[in-house]
Amino acid sequence: MADHIVFSADKVAVITGAAEGIGRACAARFASRGMHVLMADRRAEKLNEAAIEVRAAAASSAVRINTCVGDVSRLADVEALKALAYQEFGQVDVLMNNAGTSVPTSSWGELDNWRHLIDVNMWGILHGIQTFTQSMIDQGSPAIIVNTGSKQGITNPPGNPAYNASKAAVKAATESLQHDLRNTDNCQVNAHLLVPGYTYTGLTRQRVSEKPAGAWLPEQVTDYMIEHISRGSFYVICPDNEVTSEEDARRVLWGAGDIAHNRPPLSRWQGDYNAAFAQFKPTS
Ligand SMILES: NC(=O)c1ccc[n+]([C@@H]2O[C@H](COP(=O)([O-])OP(=O)(O)OC[C@H]3O[C@@H](n4cnc5c(N)ncnc54)[C@H](O)[C@@H]3O)[C@@H](O)[C@H]2O)c1
């Protein structure tokens, strides 16, 4: 199957969180396909380093790589990013609202960390949607908005409730966005939810010093995303070297079953339910 037209030479991608990890890997892949890329991040030095690497990966010297330093949790910064994108390129074919972060939280306490995670992970993505969508529709050509969620926003494991809540909001907002776009007349913009599995990036390097066997590289996420968006998938749920797509589906269905079967929330991690989950085989 041919790749989606938005991943072709001369198309324009805007990527937040592009200084490292998944955003940086996507920027390099896009440039290698001849796409122009506007890379945004809050860390200027790291962003410049990444842009040098992305320019080196570009298909030709005609590929333009621009950078924009800013914080996605600030609406004015995202508006400035959009202004730069249209000034430099006149169009945006791929918008990746990808910047994200993690700090420790617990259900009560760490209020500042809660605010920070909601500001960056949820508001950062909402700012991107609010700022870019209408202009992308007005272009009148195929375009996509890819928002980066997380399995933690779907299955809600114990450990970091604010991260989970921020990513659950991204899932809900992106699902609604896709519904609203497909019900808008003459709209050629689509939305996708990118859900990486365990991926070795700046975010996960905080916890381990070398790549764990179970983790994917960010380039694998990029290739999986291009393939599955090209196939028309809204939910791009990446496996990793430990968790298969079938196992992801089992976990999602068990989590939904907490509601349908009136079990306690997060039952997968609770006593007897834990054993029941081990035996659980979803019927297709
Ligand atoms: N790595 C994983 O295992 C994993 C799993 C699921 C989801 N994700 C999500 O993938 C996305 C990319 O993360 P990554 O794993 O590549 O991590 P990363 O830390 O390597 O990259 C994230 C980038 O976002 C930037 N950033 C953070 N806060 C920002 C802000 N307020 N404004 C602008 N830029 C900001 C960082 O500077 C960094 O360059 C995130 O949304 C993350 O939550 C990652």
The ligand as a Tripos MOL2 file, in Angstrom:
@<TRIPOS>MOLECULE
LIG
   44    48     1     0     0
SMALL
NO_CHARGES

@<TRIPOS>ATOM
      1 N1          9.0400    7.1900   25.5210 N.am      1 LIG1
      2 C1          7.9760    6.4840   25.8090 C.2       1 LIG1
      3 O1          8.0710    5.3100   26.2370 O.2       1 LIG1
      4 C2          6.6090    7.0740   25.6160 C.ar      1 LIG1
      5 C3          5.4940    6.2390   25.7920 C.ar      1 LIG1
      6 C4          4.2390    6.7680   25.6170 C.ar      1 LIG1
      7 C5          4.0890    8.1010   25.2570 C.ar      1 LIG1
      8 N2          5.1850    8.8980   25.0840 N.ar      1 LIG1
      9 C6          4.9560   10.2860   24.6980 C.3       1 LIG1
     10 O2          5.7070   10.5590   23.5260 O.3       1 LIG1
     11 C7          5.9180   11.9760   23.4270 C.3       1 LIG1
     12 C8          7.3700   12.2420   23.0870 C.3       1 LIG1
     13 O3          8.1530   11.8760   24.2100 O.3       1 LIG1
     14 P1          9.5550   11.1370   24.0840 P.3       1 LIG1
     15 O4          9.3960    9.8150   24.6970 O.co2     1 LIG1
     16 O5         10.0840   11.2550   22.7220 O.co2     1 LIG1
     17 O6         10.3880   12.0010   25.1390 O.3       1 LIG1
     18 P2         11.6190   13.0300   24.9640 P.3       1 LIG1
     19 O7         11.8200   13.6010   26.3220 O.co2     1 LIG1
     20 O8         12.7660   12.3680   24.3030 O.co2     1 LIG1
     21 O9         11.0370   14.1340   23.9910 O.3       1 LIG1
     22 C9         10.0650   15.0510   24.4030 C.3       1 LIG1
     23 C10        10.4620   16.4410   23.9370 C.3       1 LIG1
     24 O10         9.4180   17.3520   24.3400 O.3       1 LIG1
     25 C11        10.0450   18.5460   24.7830 C.3       1 LIG1
     26 N3          9.1530   19.2650   25.6840 N.ar      1 LIG1
     27 C12         8.8090   18.9160   26.9540 C.ar      1 LIG1
     28 N4          8.0120   19.8510   27.4760 N.ar      1 LIG1
     29 C13         7.8420   20.8070   26.5280 C.ar      1 LIG1
     30 C14         7.1250   22.0200   26.4720 C.ar      1 LIG1
     31 N5          6.4260   22.4610   27.5300 N.pl3     1 LIG1
     32 N6          7.1410   22.7510   25.3300 N.ar      1 LIG1
     33 C15         7.8680   22.3250   24.2520 C.ar      1 LIG1
     34 N7          8.5780   21.1940   24.2630 N.ar      1 LIG1
     35 C16         8.5660   20.4290   25.3720 C.ar      1 LIG1
     36 C17        11.3120   18.0910   25.4850 C.3       1 LIG1
     37 O11        12.2560   19.1550   25.5850 O.3       1 LIG1
     38 C18        11.7630   16.9280   24.5930 C.3       1 LIG1
     39 O12        12.6820   17.3670   23.6100 O.3       1 LIG1
     40 C19         5.4580   12.5660   24.7510 C.3       1 LIG1
     41 O13         4.1620   13.1240   24.5810 O.3       1 LIG1
     42 C20         5.3930   11.3580   25.6660 C.3       1 LIG1
     43 O14         4.4890   11.5380   26.7180 O.3       1 LIG1
     44 C21         6.4460    8.4210   25.2550 C.ar      1 LIG1
@<TRIPOS>BOND
     1     1     2 1
     2     2     3 2
     3     2     4 1
     4     4     5 ar
     5     4    44 ar
     6     5     6 ar
     7     6     7 ar
     8     7     8 ar
     9     8     9 1
    10     8    44 ar
    11     9    10 1
    12     9    42 1
    13    10    11 1
    14    11    12 1
    15    11    40 1
    16    12    13 1
    17    13    14 1
    18    14    15 2
    19    14    16 1
    20    14    17 1
    21    17    18 1
    22    18    19 2
    23    18    20 1
    24    18    21 1
    25    21    22 1
    26    22    23 1
    27    23    24 1
    28    23    38 1
    29    24    25 1
    30    25    26 1
    31    25    36 1
    32    26    27 ar
    33    26    35 ar
    34    27    28 ar
    35    28    29 ar
    36    29    30 ar
    37    29    35 ar
    38    30    31 1
    39    30    32 ar
    40    32    33 ar
    41    33    34 ar
    42    34    35 ar
    43    36    37 1
    44    36    38 1
    45    38    39 1
    46    40    41 1
    47    40    42 1
    48    42    43 1
@<TRIPOS>SUBSTRUCTURE
     1 LIG1         1 GROUP 0 **** ****
